């Protein structure tokens, strides 16, 4: 796995890259500007030198004094950047030259037909014949006599570009040194700036991780007045608020536990007091009328029944309290539901309830605890029958689904796993919204009898099978309990 690049490293790399691009762009523009300026300067110097030689040679050419022309040329070539110089008479013959005759004629032959027009100079860049390295600016200036349009000759001058190249190279070295310094300064600055930004972010990350683990005492000390300081102050305020919220939640949980204990105590007292009262009464009667056969017969009939009621209450409470114990085996949910409905056949006729079984006949077996699912569905069906005391319609559906739907979000499982969906629909009284949220709470009941453990036990059994249970209800229209059980629980 590739190592993750940190935000600090990204920041430093991006900032240095921007600096390098800016320095390179500035260096390129500076070199182009300097090159253009130096070229213009060299051209002007070449024209000035050529015109000076032309002015100095004018009288000598008019009088055909070639010795004077050579003297003027000798003075012109003393300039260190003059590579060659030639003076031509009005017939185009070489009157004087600073280089050997063969080179002079080679230069003239290369530029044959290219001569300045009028009195304007002609300047161009060219390579000296026979040389692959040396390039010069060649300037051609006509020799004119004041007051006459006749041209008496021409001056050819070659100015070396070495000095220009040296100046450009020197500037390039200077720009490189300055660019390197700029990159170094940018690197140091980016490291310091990245540290200033990332250190608070790392502190925030550590603080968030600590808060995620439940430590609400975390505080981040960032005293800056920028956005990071505002973020740190917001984080500190958030942890303080969370600490207060957790304190309130702890108090509410304690209150809920006390309320649950109170509800449980009331339910236990309600469901156990009556059997115990009956047992106490018959125990007293037996001590007074032991010889009475009627009293003994009633005692033998009532006391065991009341003890079974007490035993049932204790079993329900233990179902919620004991650790989950699921004995999985291949089970057909259609068969389990059919067995549950058989238990209520007498109640169906008595209450005038119609039952519709809409089973998926291709439903596969799932790994589940038959007995516990039987109890879960029995509680749900019993709840539906109690909601329809004057008759109604009970519909039980089963179908296979590609993934469980989570009631809290309404979204499918992000790790899809085939499941079986069971829907138990009644047309009873329905459940109000304020009671619907508490329907699965232990010891919560809307009936006059019972501890209110039936729905809590059903919820516990479904959770033990890694399934989900949801309820939707409207007052006066009925309720729908939807259970999803994974195939491979």
C-alpha positions in Angstrom: 0.0 0.0 0.0 1.4 3.4 -1.0 2.3 5.7 1.9 -0.2 8.5 2.3 1.1 12.0 1.5 0.5 14.4 4.4 -1.2 17.7 4.1 2.1 19.4 5.2 4.1 17.7 2.4 1.5 18.6 -0.2 1.5 22.2 0.9 5.3 22.5 0.8 5.5 20.8 -2.6 2.8 22.9 -4.2 4.2 26.2 -2.8 7.7 25.3 -4.0 6.4 24.3 -7.4 4.6 27.6 -7.7 7.8 29.5 -6.7 9.9 27.5 -9.2 7.4 28.3 -12.0 7.3 32.0 -11.1 11.1 32.2 -11.0 11.5 30.3 -14.3 8.9 32.5 -16.0 10.5 35.7 -14.6 14.0 34.5 -15.7 12.8 33.7 -19.2 11.1 37.1 -19.5 14.1 38.9 -18.1 16.5 37.1 -20.5 14.3 37.8 -23.5 14.1 41.5 -22.5 17.8 41.8 -21.9 18.7 40.0 -25.1 16.5 42.4 -27.1 18.0 45.4 -25.4 21.6 44.2 -26.0 20.8 43.4 -29.6 19.5 46.9 -30.2 22.6 48.3 -28.5 24.9 46.2 -30.6 23.1 47.2 -33.8 23.3 50.9 -32.9 27.1 50.5 -32.1 27.7 48.7 -35.4 25.9 51.4 -37.4 27.8 54.2 -35.5 31.2 52.5 -36.2 30.3 51.9 -39.9 29.1 55.5 -40.4 32.2 56.8 -38.7 34.4 54.8 -41.1 32.3 55.9 -44.0 32.7 59.6 -43.1 36.4 59.2 -42.6 36.8 57.5 -46.0 34.6 59.8 -48.1 37.3 62.3 -49.1 39.8 59.5 -49.8 37.4 57.7 -52.0 36.5 60.8 -53.9 40.2 61.6 -54.6 41.0 57.9 -55.1 43.4 58.1 -52.2 43.4 54.4 -51.2 46.2 54.9 -48.7 44.0 57.3 -46.8 41.2 54.7 -46.9 43.5 52.1 -45.4 44.5 54.5 -42.7 40.9 55.2 -41.8 40.1 51.5 -41.8 43.1 50.8 -39.5 41.7 53.2 -37.0 38.2 51.6 -37.1 39.4 48.1 -36.5 41.1 49.0 -33.3 37.7 48.5 -31.6 37.8 45.1 -29.9 34.4 43.9 -31.1 35.1 44.6 -34.8 35.8 41.3 -36.6 36.4 42.7 -40.1 36.0 45.9 -42.0 36.0 46.6 -45.8 35.7 49.7 -47.8 34.5 49.4 -51.4 34.8 52.1 -54.1 32.0 53.2 -56.3 32.7 50.4 -58.8 32.4 47.8 -56.0 36.0 47.0 -55.9 37.8 46.5 -52.5 39.6 49.7 -51.7 40.8 48.5 -48.2 40.1 45.4 -46.1 41.2 44.2 -42.6 41.1 40.5 -43.6 42.7 38.6 -46.4 41.4 39.1 -49.8 39.9 35.6 -50.2 37.7 36.1 -47.1 36.7 39.5 -48.2 35.6 38.3 -51.6 33.8 35.3 -50.0 31.8 37.7 -47.8 30.9 39.9 -50.9 29.9 36.8 -53.0 27.6 35.6 -50.2 25.8 38.9 -50.1 25.8 39.6 -53.8 22.8 41.6 -54.9 22.1 42.7 -51.3 23.1 46.3 -51.0 21.7 49.2 -49.0 19.3 51.4 -50.9 19.7 55.2 -50.7 21.6 56.4 -47.6 20.1 53.9 -45.1 22.3 51.3 -43.5 21.7 47.5 -44.0 22.3 45.3 -40.9 21.9 41.5 -40.7 23.1 38.6 -38.7 25.4 36.2 -40.5 28.2 33.6 -40.0 31.7 34.3 -41.2 32.5 32.1 -44.2 34.7 29.1 -43.1 33.7 29.4 -39.5 31.0 27.3 -37.8 31.1 29.1 -34.5 31.5 32.9 -35.0 28.4 34.9 -35.8 28.5 38.6 -36.4 26.2 41.5 -37.2 27.2 42.6 -40.7 26.5 46.3 -41.4 26.6 47.9 -44.8 26.6 51.7 -45.0 26.9 53.6 -48.3 29.5 56.4 -48.7 27.7 59.5 -49.8 29.0 63.0 -50.5 27.0 65.9 -49.0 24.9 67.6 -51.5 25.0 64.7 -54.0 22.9 61.7 -54.5 25.7 59.7 -56.0 27.2 56.9 -54.0 31.0 56.8 -53.9 31.4 53.5 -52.2 30.3 51.3 -49.4 31.6 50.3 -45.9 31.1 46.7 -44.7 31.7 46.1 -41.0 31.4 42.9 -38.9 30.6 43.3 -35.2 31.3 40.3 -32.9 28.4 38.9 -30.8 30.7 37.5 -28.1 30.3 40.4 -25.8 26.5 40.1 -26.1 26.6 36.4 -25.4 28.8 37.0 -22.4 26.4 39.6 -21.0 23.4 37.3 -21.5 25.3 34.4 -19.9 26.2 36.6 -16.9 22.6 37.7 -16.5 21.5 34.1 -16.7 23.9 33.1 -14.0 22.7 36.0 -11.8 19.1 35.0 -12.4 19.8 31.4 -11.6 21.5 32.4 -8.3 18.6 34.6 -7.4 16.1 31.9 -8.4 17.9 29.4 -6.2 17.8 31.8 -3.3 14.1 32.4 -3.9 13.4 28.7 -3.9 15.4 28.2 -0.7 13.6 31.1 1.0 10.2 29.7 -0.3 11.1 26.2 1.0 11.9 27.5 4.5 8.8 29.8 4.4 6.6 27.0 3.2 7.8 24.7 6.0 7.2 27.3 8.6 3.8 28.2 7.2 2.8 24.6 6.7 3.8 23.9 10.3 1.8 26.9 11.5 -1.2 25.5 9.6 -0.9 21.7 10.2 0.2 21.7 13.8 -3.2 23.2 14.9 -4.9 20.7 12.5 -3.0 17.8 14.0 -4.0 19.1 17.5 -7.6 19.2 16.3 -7.3 15.7 14.9 -6.0 14.4 18.2 -8.7 16.2 20.0 -11.5 14.8 17.8 -10.1 11.3 18.2 -10.0 11.7 22.0 -13.6 13.0 22.0 -14.6 10.1 19.8 -13.2 7.8 22.5 -15.3 9.6 25.1 -12.7 12.0 26.6 -14.7 15.3 26.7 -12.0 17.1 28.8 -9.9 17.8 25.6 -9.0 21.5 25.1 -7.0 22.9 22.2 -4.8 25.9 23.0 -4.5 28.0 19.8 -4.3 31.7 20.6 -4.2 33.0 17.1 -7.0 35.3 15.9 -7.4 33.7 12.4 -9.7 31.0 11.2 -7.6 28.3 13.0 -8.1 30.1 16.3 -11.8 30.3 15.6 -11.9 26.6 14.8 -10.1 25.8 18.0 -12.5 27.9 20.1 -15.4 26.3 18.3 -14.0 22.9 19.1 -13.5 23.8 22.8 -17.1 25.1 23.0 -18.3 22.0 21.3 -16.6 19.7 23.9 -18.0 21.8 26.7 -21.5 21.5 25.2 -21.0 17.7 24.7 -19.8 17.4 28.3 -23.0 19.1 29.4 -25.1 17.0 27.1 -23.5 13.8 28.4 -24.1 14.9 31.9 -27.7 15.5 31.1 -27.9 12.2 29.3 -26.5 10.4 32.4 -29.1 12.1 34.5 -31.8 11.1 32.0 -30.5 7.6 31.9 -30.6 7.4 35.7 -34.1 8.8 35.6 -35.1 6.3 32.9 -33.6 3.5 34.9 -35.5 4.6 38.0 -38.7 4.9 35.9 -38.1 1.5 34.3 -37.6 0.0 37.8 -40.7 1.7 38.9 -42.7 0.4 35.9 -41.2 -3.0 36.4 -42.0 -3.0 40.1 -45.6 -1.9 39.3 -45.9 -4.6 36.7 -44.4 -7.3 38.9 -46.6 -6.2 41.8 -49.6 -6.2 39.6 -49.0 -9.6 38.0 -47.6 -11.3 41.1 -49.7 -9.8 43.8 -52.9 -11.4 42.7 -51.5 -14.9 42.4 -49.7 -14.5 45.8 -52.9 -13.1 47.3 -54.8 -16.2 46.1 -52.1 -18.5 47.4 -52.0 -16.7 50.8 -55.8 -16.9 51.1 -56.0 -20.6 50.3 -53.0 -21.3 52.6 -54.9 -19.7 55.5 -58.0 -21.7 54.5 -56.1 -24.9 54.4 -54.7 -24.3 57.9 -58.3 -23.7 59.2 -60.3 -26.2 57.1 -57.8 -28.9 56.3 -60.4 -31.6 56.7 -62.8 -29.9 54.3 -62.6 -31.7 51.0 -64.0 -28.7 49.0 -61.3 -26.5 50.4 -58.6 -29.0 49.5 -60.0 -29.5 46.0 -60.0 -25.7 45.4 -56.5 -25.4 46.8 -55.2 -28.1 44.5 -56.8 -26.4 41.5 -56.0 -22.7 42.2 -52.6 -22.7 43.8 -50.7 -24.6 41.0 -52.4 -22.3 38.4 -51.4 -19.2 40.3 -47.8 -20.5 40.7 -47.7 -21.0 36.9 -48.6 -17.4 36.5 -45.8 -16.3 38.8 -43.4 -18.7 36.9 -44.4 -17.2 33.5 -43.6 -13.7 34.8 -40.2 -14.8 36.0 -39.5 -16.5 32.7 -40.3 -13.4 30.7 -38.0 -11.3 32.9 -35.2 -13.9 32.6 -35.6 -13.9 28.8 -34.6 -10.3 28.7 -31.9 -10.5 31.4 -30.1 -13.7 30.4 -27.3 -13.6 27.8 -28.3 -14.4 24.2 -28.4 -18.1 23.5 -29.4 -19.0 19.9 -29.5 -22.6 18.9 -29.3 -22.3 15.1 -30.6 -25.0 12.8 -32.1 -25.0 9.3 -35.7 -23.7 9.8 -38.6 -22.9 7.5 -40.2 -19.6 8.6 -43.4 -20.5 6.7 -43.8 -23.6 8.9 -43.1 -21.6 12.1 -45.7 -19.0 11.2 -48.2 -21.7 10.3 -47.7 -23.3 13.7 -48.1 -19.9 15.4 -51.4 -19.3 13.6 -52.7 -22.7 14.6 -52.4 -21.7 18.3 -54.9 -18.9 17.7 -57.5 -20.8 15.7 -60.1 -20.7 18.6 -59.4 -17.0 19.1 -59.9 -16.4 15.4 -63.4 -17.8 15.5 -64.2 -16.2 18.8 -63.2 -12.6 17.7 -64.4 -13.0 14.1 -60.9 -12.3 12.7 -60.1 -13.3 9.1 -56.5 -14.6 8.5 -54.7 -14.3 5.2 -51.4 -16.2 4.8 -49.4 -14.9 1.8 -46.3 -17.1 1.9 -43.5 -17.2 -0.6 -43.6 -20.9 -1.5 -40.0 -20.8 -2.8 -38.7 -19.4 0.5 -35.4 -21.0 1.4 -34.5 -22.3 4.8 -32.5 -20.1 7.1 -30.2 -20.8 10.1 -32.3 -19.8 13.1 -33.6 -20.9 16.5 -37.0 -22.3 15.9 -38.3 -22.1 19.5 -37.2 -18.5 20.0 -38.6 -17.3 16.6 -41.9 -19.2 17.4 -42.1 -17.1 20.6 -41.3 -13.9 18.8 -44.0 -14.4 16.1 -46.4 -15.6 18.8 -46.0 -12.3 20.7 -46.5 -10.3 17.5 -49.6 -12.2 16.4 -51.0 -12.0 20.0 -50.4 -8.3 19.9 -52.3 -8.1 16.6 -55.3 -10.1 18.0 -55.4 -7.9 21.1 -55.6 -4.8 18.8 -58.7 -6.3 17.1 -61.1 -7.2 19.9 -64.1 -6.7 17.6 -62.8 -8.5 14.6 -60.7 -7.5 11.6 -58.1 -8.8 9.1 -54.8 -10.3 9.9 -52.3 -10.7 7.0 -49.0 -12.6 7.3 -46.6 -12.3 4.4 -43.2 -13.7 3.7 -40.7 -13.0 0.9 -37.0 -13.1 0.2 -35.1 -9.8 -0.2 -31.6 -9.2 -1.4 -30.6 -7.2 1.7 -32.0 -6.1 5.0 -33.5 -2.6 5.3 -32.5 -0.7 8.4 -35.5 1.0 10.0 -33.6 4.0 11.3 -32.3 5.1 7.9 -34.6 3.2 5.4 -31.4 2.2 3.5 -30.3 -1.3 2.6 -27.3 -3.0 4.2 -24.1 -1.6 2.7 -22.8 -5.2 2.8 -25.8 -6.9 1.1 -26.8 -10.3 2.5 -29.9 -12.1 1.5 -32.7 -12.1 4.1 -36.3 -13.2 4.7 -38.9 -10.5 5.4 -41.9 -11.2 7.5 -44.8 -8.7 7.6 -47.6 -9.1 10.2 -50.4 -6.7 9.3 -53.6 -6.0 11.3 -56.5 -3.7 10.9 -56.9 -3.0 14.5 -56.9 0.2 16.6 -53.4 1.3 15.7 -50.8 3.0 17.9 -50.4 6.7 18.4 -47.2 8.4 17.4 -46.2 9.2 21.0 -46.5 5.5 22.0 -45.0 4.1 18.8 -41.5 5.2 19.8 -41.7 3.2 23.1 -43.4 0.1 21.8 -40.3 -2.0 22.2 -39.3 -0.6 25.6 -39.3 -3.2 28.4 -42.2 -2.9 30.9 -44.1 -0.4 28.7 -47.7 -1.5 28.0 -50.9 0.2 27.1 -53.0 -2.7 28.4 -54.5 -3.1 31.8 -52.8 -6.5 32.3 -49.3 -7.7 31.7 -45.8 -6.5 32.3 -45.3 -5.1 28.8 -42.5 -7.5 28.0 -43.9 -9.2 24.9 -42.6 -6.6 22.3 -39.3 -6.2 24.2 -38.8 -10.0 24.1 -39.7 -10.1 20.3 -37.2 -7.3 19.7 -34.5 -9.1 21.7 -35.0 -12.4 19.8 -34.8 -10.6 16.4 -31.6 -8.8 17.4 -30.1 -12.1 18.6 -30.6 -13.4 15.0 -28.8 -10.2 13.7 -32.1 -9.1 12.2 -34.2 -6.0 12.2 -37.8 -5.2 13.4 -39.8 -2.2 12.6 -43.4 -1.1 13.2 -45.6 1.4 11.3 -49.0 2.3 12.5 -51.9 4.7 12.1 -54.6 5.2 14.7 -57.9 3.6 13.5 -56.2 1.9 10.5 -54.0 -0.8 12.0 -50.3 -1.7 12.4 -47.6 -3.4 10.4 -44.7 -5.2 12.1 -41.9 -6.0 9.7 -39.2 -8.5 10.6 -36.0 -9.2 8.6 -34.0 -12.3 9.3 -30.7 -13.0 7.5 -30.5 -16.3 5.7 -27.1 -17.2 7.3 -27.6 -15.9 10.8 
